[in-house]
C-alpha cells in the first residue's frame, strides 16, 4: 500500500517556484523573522521586472551579501577555548621535524594557528567542498545543543566534527556554503605573509560566489589568476550536455605589490620544443630560442628606444614603433653575439634577441607557470 500524504501542499513555495521559472533573478535566499532561511521573492525586483519605468526602492549599491554573512564574520572573530594536543606516538622525529600535520576541525585549527603563524605563511592551498548538493560542509552554528543537532542532521565526521549535507533542496544552499568558506578565508588571509599566496580549488557551482568573496577579503587588486585545471580527457557518457573536463584554482595574493615573480622549472618537453638553436655560445650557455626585439603596443612610448641597429649587410634597421632594449644594452648584446637577424617573407631583416637555456653563470633558466594545467590520469 502506498504511503498516504499526511500534509497538504505548500502553496506558497509552489508559487515561489513558478515565479522563479519566469523571473530567476527575483527569487533569492532570505532570512525570515524567526531566523529561518528559505527561498523568497524579492518583490522590489519583481515590481521592476513588470514595470516600464524605474520603481523607487532601497538604495542601490555594489555589495556582496547573503543571509548569515554577519554571523560568519562573527564566527571568524570569536575566540575558542581549545588548544593543540601533541601526538608523539603517531609522529616521526617529533622533536626535530619541520613539518606539522593537524587533525581536527579546520576552523578551530585556523584560529589556533593565529598565535604562532600570524603573517608568516608563504603559501596556502585549500580544497573546500564544491557544494555539489551531495557533499558535506562544516556547520558553524553552535547555538543548538548536540541532541538537537543529531536529530536534525545525524552527521559527523570521523573526528566527531559536525557536518551537514548541503542539498539543493536546502533554502540556504548557497548561503550556508558561503558562510562556511567566508570565515575560513578571513582567518587564512591573516596567516599569510605580505608576499604570500593562496590557491583555492573550485568548480563551476560556486566559482562566481568564491571569486566575489575573495575580492572582498583579499581585495580584487590582489587577484593573480584563475588557473584552469584540465582534470580528465575524453569520457562524458553520463554528461547531459557538454562534456565537462575542467575545474578551477583561484589564486590571490596578500599584497600583489610585494609578490615576487613566480617561476617553475622548464620541462624536458618544452626545452626540446623551444630551445632548438645553437651558436658559438652553446658549450657555455646551451641552446637558445629567439624573441622579437620590437616592442608591442602594450609598452608605453619611450623615444630613447627608437634608434637604428646595423644589420649584418651593413644596412640600418629601424623599429616600426620602438625597441625593448636601450642603445647601450643592444650594443652589449651585439658584442656578445646575443642578437639574431631574421629575414622575413618581404626580404627585410628583423632583430631578435637570443634567450639561452642557461644564464651566464650556468644556471638553467626557469619559466613562468601557465594558467592552464593538463592532468593525465594514471
Phi and psi in degrees as a GROMACS rama.xvg file:
@    title "Ramachandran Plot"
@    xaxis  label "Phi"
@    yaxis  label "Psi"
@TYPE xy
-66.9993  145.165  UNK-2
-69.8382  136.586  UNK-3
-81.4674  139.959  UNK-4
-73.568  131.119  UNK-5
-103.022  15.8402  UNK-6
-151.028  157.772  UNK-7
-85.7091  161.949  UNK-8
-63.0756  150.607  UNK-9
-85.3951  93.5495  UNK-10
-65.8731  -33.1889  UNK-11
-62.0063  -49.0052  UNK-12
-66.7135  -31.1764  UNK-13
-63.6902  -41.1379  UNK-14
-67.0033  -39.6715  UNK-15
-60.0561  -41.0073  UNK-16
-63.7369  -38.0513  UNK-17
-66.8376  -41.2401  UNK-18
-63.8953  -37.5725  UNK-19
-62.7277  -35.1017  UNK-20
-63.8744  -38.5047  UNK-21
-83.6007  -40.7393  UNK-22
-134.026  80.7484  UNK-23
-56.0503  -35.2441  UNK-24
-73.016  -7.0897  UNK-25
-97.4678  -1.66254  UNK-26
-117.036  127.766  UNK-27
-142.931  174.119  UNK-28
-84.256  125.049  UNK-29
-135.113  150.648  UNK-30
-99.1068  128.608  UNK-31
-84.3852  177.288  UNK-32
-64.4268  -27.8713  UNK-33
-85.1322  3.46781  UNK-34
91.2514  -10.3627  UNK-35
-74.7794  154.894  UNK-36
-122.111  130.978  UNK-37
-152.331  172.37  UNK-38
-69.5024  133.536  UNK-39
-143.102  160.848  UNK-40
-89.0769  131.943  UNK-41
-86.8323  95.8508  UNK-42
-67.7788  -32.1527  UNK-43
-61.9878  -43.9802  UNK-44
-67.3142  -38.3234  UNK-45
-64.8543  -43.1162  UNK-46
-59.6768  -38.9523  UNK-47
-67.4651  -36.6458  UNK-48
-61.4892  -33.039  UNK-49
-96.7631  0.288922  UNK-50
-102.863  158.168  UNK-51
-107.476  13.7771  UNK-52
-147.63  169.183  UNK-53
-70.7651  127.432  UNK-54
-94.4258  130.003  UNK-55
-67.952  135.721  UNK-56
-157.232  -162.199  UNK-57
-57.7357  150.424  UNK-58
-60.2783  129.422  UNK-59
-81.8653  140.6  UNK-60
-155.799  156.34  UNK-61
-83.0486  115.97  UNK-62
-160.296  160.812  UNK-63
-109.815  122.858  UNK-64
-145.487  153.353  UNK-65
-161.964  159.008  UNK-66
-63.2761  123.75  UNK-67
101.96  0.541743  UNK-68
-65.4188  -45.4138  UNK-69
-64.3669  -35.3963  UNK-70
-66.05  -36.5674  UNK-71
-64.9043  -38.3867  UNK-72
-65.9675  -40.9313  UNK-73
-63.8708  -40.1323  UNK-74
-60.8389  -41.4476  UNK-75
-65.6115  -34.5671  UNK-76
-90.9022  -15.4093  UNK-77
-70.7538  134.939  UNK-78
-73.3421  159.465  UNK-79
-129.634  150.106  UNK-80
-100.265  68.3796  UNK-81
-138.551  167.851  UNK-82
-151.312  163.5  UNK-83
-76.8125  141.413  UNK-84
-115.817  116.115  UNK-85
-63.8088  145.655  UNK-86
-124.169  79.8782  UNK-87
-63.1236  -37.7814  UNK-88
-67.6503  -20.6624  UNK-89
-104.865  6.21571  UNK-90
-98.8443  161.915  UNK-91
-115.319  125.512  UNK-92
40.5525  61.6785  UNK-93
-54.4938  -42.1845  UNK-94
-78.3888  -19.2228  UNK-95
-119.095  -5.95352  UNK-96
-64.3639  150.803  UNK-97
-108.812  9.81727  UNK-98
-115.835  149.37  UNK-99
-135.006  125.191  UNK-100
-114.173  121.645  UNK-101
-111.182  129.409  UNK-102
-115.755  125.778  UNK-103
150.189  -169.409  UNK-104
-65.0933  124.497  UNK-105
-69.1369  -26.6997  UNK-106
-66.9638  -45.2571  UNK-107
-62.2565  -42.6644  UNK-108
-61.9981  -42.8881  UNK-109
-62.2179  -35.9939  UNK-110
-69.7022  -43.1581  UNK-111
-68.6773  -27.635  UNK-112
-72.7448  -16.6018  UNK-113
-59.5942  -35.4712  UNK-114
-63.3928  -44.1412  UNK-115
-97.2073  -32.6275  UNK-116
-114.678  16.0112  UNK-117
-58.1685  120.184  UNK-118
67.8807  24.5183  UNK-119
-121.203  -6.21129  UNK-120
-89.4225  129.171  UNK-121
-79.6007  -40.8405  UNK-122
-145.838  137.647  UNK-123
-124.948  133.759  UNK-124
-119.754  130.399  UNK-125
-124.379  131.592  UNK-126
-120.08  80.2067  UNK-127
-78.6235  169.273  UNK-128
-57.3156  141.188  UNK-129
-85.7305  -2.84855  UNK-130
60.1886  53.783  UNK-131
-82.4079  -10.0914  UNK-132
99.4263  -14.5324  UNK-133
-116.22  -10.082  UNK-134
-94.6854  -175.512  UNK-135
-118.125  150.253  UNK-136
-126.806  156.638  UNK-137
-71.1432  135.73  UNK-138
-93.9022  117.642  UNK-139
-103.275  2.66457  UNK-140
-87.4863  104.058  UNK-141
-99.871  21.6253  UNK-142
-72.2579  -32.0309  UNK-143
-90.0672  155.196  UNK-144
-81.2506  171.426  UNK-145
-62.3358  -36.1291  UNK-146
-65.6234  -42.6663  UNK-147
-62.4357  -39.9775  UNK-148
-64.21  -45.7347  UNK-149
-63.8943  -36.8553  UNK-150
-65.5702  -35.4756  UNK-151
-78.0434  -42.0437  UNK-152
-118.11  -33.7779  UNK-153
53.7079  39.5564  UNK-154
-136.928  134.351  UNK-155
-145.323  157.991  UNK-156
-90.2302  -175.723  UNK-157
-62.6596  -25.9799  UNK-158
-93.4379  3.23005  UNK-159
86.2351  7.76046  UNK-160
-72.831  144.084  UNK-161
-82.6596  129.634  UNK-162
-127.875  154.759  UNK-163
-129.89  145.799  UNK-164
-80.0328  124.205  UNK-165
-102.938  83.1217  UNK-166
-86.4276  161.626  UNK-167
-67.7368  -18.2121  UNK-168
-73.6997  -15.5205  UNK-169
-70.1445  129.472  UNK-170
-64.2729  -17.2723  UNK-171
-108.805  34.9444  UNK-172
-53.0961  -52.7497  UNK-173
-80.8085  -39.4654  UNK-174
-62.1972  -44.3585  UNK-175
-60.7928  -43.4513  UNK-176
-65.421  -43.2963  UNK-177
-64.7621  -39.2581  UNK-178
-63.9111  -41.5466  UNK-179
-60.6216  -48.4592  UNK-180
-76.3484  -30.7724  UNK-181
-61.5162  -50.4275  UNK-182
-64.1757  -36.3724  UNK-183
-73.2107  -37.2356  UNK-184
-70.1887  -33.3132  UNK-185
-59.2169  -44.5541  UNK-186
-71.3241  -37.7472  UNK-187
-63.7536  -39.4812  UNK-188
-60.6386  -40.2203  UNK-189
-68.1585  -20.2274  UNK-190
-80.2892  -21.7386  UNK-191
-71.2289  144.974  UNK-192
-68.1688  167.922  UNK-193
-61.9475  -30.3905  UNK-194
-102.841  23.2731  UNK-195
-84.455  164.511  UNK-196
-130.237  150.936  UNK-197
-127.17  135.823  UNK-198
-116.337  128.631  UNK-199
-129.64  119.437  UNK-200
-81.1905  145.198  UNK-201
-164.713  164.87  UNK-202
-119.297  -167.189  UNK-203
-66.7886  -23.0762  UNK-204
-57.6729  -45.8573  UNK-205
-122.77  14.6612  UNK-206
-57.5372  -48.2695  UNK-207
-63.6188  -42.3657  UNK-208
-65.8156  -40.9679  UNK-209
-63.1738  -42.1447  UNK-210
-61.1537  -41.7387  UNK-211
-68.6326  -38.7912  UNK-212
-63.1406  -43.5836  UNK-213
-65.4533  -37.3891  UNK-214
-58.744  -38.4721  UNK-215
-74.2387  -45.0187  UNK-216
-75.9379  -45.6942  UNK-217
-95.8761  -20.0707  UNK-218
93.7889  127.73  UNK-219
-63.8074  -21.9357  UNK-220
-69.7625  -17.191  UNK-221
-95.7387  10.7172  UNK-222
-69.0736  126.676  UNK-223
-96.1721  -54.8137  UNK-224
-172.573  165.87  UNK-225
-115.326  107.343  UNK-226
-81.7189  129.736  UNK-227
-94.9518  120.113  UNK-228
-103.055  112.529  UNK-229
-80.9571  100.474  UNK-230
-86.244  -16.2612  UNK-231
-158.068  167.563  UNK-232
-123.94  140.611  UNK-233
65.8907  -155.914  UNK-234
72.6206  -153.854  UNK-235
94.0021  14.6473  UNK-236
-62.0288  -29.2878  UNK-237
-91.4256  -4.5995  UNK-238
-72.6337  141.052  UNK-239
-83.4799  -37.4072  UNK-240
-122.543  -101.887  UNK-241
-81.6392  154.869  UNK-242
-84.1902  111.425  UNK-243
-79.9554  119.016  UNK-244
-112.71  -5.83844  UNK-245
-132.366  159.6  UNK-246
-132.563  -174.572  UNK-247
-127.241  158.313  UNK-248
-134.564  109.88  UNK-249
-78.6057  136.747  UNK-250
-122.536  122.039  UNK-251
-126.928  149.191  UNK-252
-102.72  152.442  UNK-253
-66.7755  -45.3954  UNK-254
-147.289  101.837  UNK-255
-63.2662  -23.7456  UNK-256
-71.7265  -23.2623  UNK-257
-94.5416  -4.46018  UNK-258
-75.0516  131.035  UNK-259
-81.6607  164.338  UNK-260
-60.5286  145.087  UNK-261
-105.007  124.214  UNK-262
-127.97  151.553  UNK-263
-133.179  153.885  UNK-264
-61.1564  142.985  UNK-265
-71.0099  142.006  UNK-266
-81.0441  157.549  UNK-267
-59.6524  -35.7904  UNK-268
-63.2653  -45.2613  UNK-269
-69.0941  -33.8262  UNK-270
-64.3369  -46.573  UNK-271
-66.8333  -31.9161  UNK-272
-77.2472  -40.1908  UNK-273
-104.906  -37.4963  UNK-274
-91.4934  81.8789  UNK-275
-112.344  -8.81242  UNK-276
-107.424  152.122  UNK-277
-130.576  150.296  UNK-278
-144.358  -164.696  UNK-279
-65.0828  -14.4936  UNK-280
-92.3734  6.71172  UNK-281
-59.5671  -43.5351  UNK-282
-62.5603  -28.9121  UNK-283
-97.7786  -36.1337  UNK-284
-121.186  -0.311055  UNK-285
76.2834  -169.889  UNK-286
-69.6784  169.466  UNK-287
-139.539  165.381  UNK-288
-125.392  165.531  UNK-289
-116.739  152.11  UNK-290
-134.832  142.587  UNK-291
-60.086  137.974  UNK-292
-81.4591  -14.6649  UNK-293
-68.2958  131.588  UNK-294
-77.2358  149.539  UNK-295
-87.3128  172.749  UNK-296
-66.7067  -20.4085  UNK-297
-68.2483  -18.0709  UNK-298
-86.3814  132.296  UNK-299
-60.4405  151.246  UNK-300
-70.362  129.389  UNK-301
-137.765  111.956  UNK-302
-66.3063  -24.8426  UNK-303
-72.8074  -8.70189  UNK-304
-97.1501  11.0027  UNK-305
-108.854  107.421  UNK-306
-160.087  158.654  UNK-307
-81.2017  148.021  UNK-308
-120.455  128.944  UNK-309
-75.9455  123.979  UNK-310
-83.5171  172.796  UNK-311
-64.3816  -21.2461  UNK-312
-89.5178  3.03275  UNK-313
90.3406  -11.3394  UNK-314
-81.4009  149.481  UNK-315
-89.3507  139.953  UNK-316
-113.572  126.283  UNK-317
-109.276  145.207  UNK-318
-74.7963  151.292  UNK-319
-67.6064  -31.1853  UNK-320
-125.338  -70.2885  UNK-321
-166.904  163.32  UNK-322
-86.2694  163.768  UNK-323
-80.1504  -28.9988  UNK-324
-108.522  157.587  UNK-325
-75.9092  168.285  UNK-326
-61.7291  -37.6489  UNK-327
-67.7961  -41.3352  UNK-328
-67.3324  -36.6422  UNK-329
-65.823  -42.3025  UNK-330
-61.815  -40.1078  UNK-331
-64.7673  -42.3475  UNK-332
-66.6237  -37.767  UNK-333
-63.1812  -41.3577  UNK-334
-65.051  -31.5613  UNK-335
-93.3606  0.740258  UNK-336
71.1433  30.4785  UNK-337
-100.27  11.4922  UNK-338
-117.381  148.563  UNK-339
-129.703  138.586  UNK-340
-107.007  119.964  UNK-341
-115.011  131.373  UNK-342
-87.3395  127.729  UNK-343
-84.0125  -179.195  UNK-344
-64.7031  -25.9424  UNK-345
-84.3294  1.19302  UNK-346
87.1883  -4.52164  UNK-347
-86.4905  148.711  UNK-348
-87.9097  138.565  UNK-349
-120.235  151.496  UNK-350
-99.3672  132.406  UNK-351
-129.94  146.822  UNK-352
-90.7132  151.478  UNK-353
-98.1119  123.754  UNK-354
-106.543  108.023  UNK-355
-82.4095  156.634  UNK-356
-65.9505  -32.9223  UNK-357
-119.21  144.306  UNK-358
-71.1562  176.306  UNK-359
-63.7271  -25.5188  UNK-360
-88.7353  4.99178  UNK-361
92.1307  -2.02168  UNK-362
-71.5215  129.816  UNK-363
-69.4774  132.728  UNK-364
-65.3465  146.599  UNK-365
-110.041  166.707  UNK-366
-121.894  168.246  UNK-367
-81.2741  139.148  UNK-368
-68.7553  149.088  UNK-369
-88.4783  156.789  UNK-370
-85.9093  1.04033  UNK-371
-121.071  124.739  UNK-372
-114.77  125.536  UNK-373
-99.7722  136.928  UNK-374
-125.098  123.093  UNK-375
-102.051  113.023  UNK-376
-60.7017  145.832  UNK-377
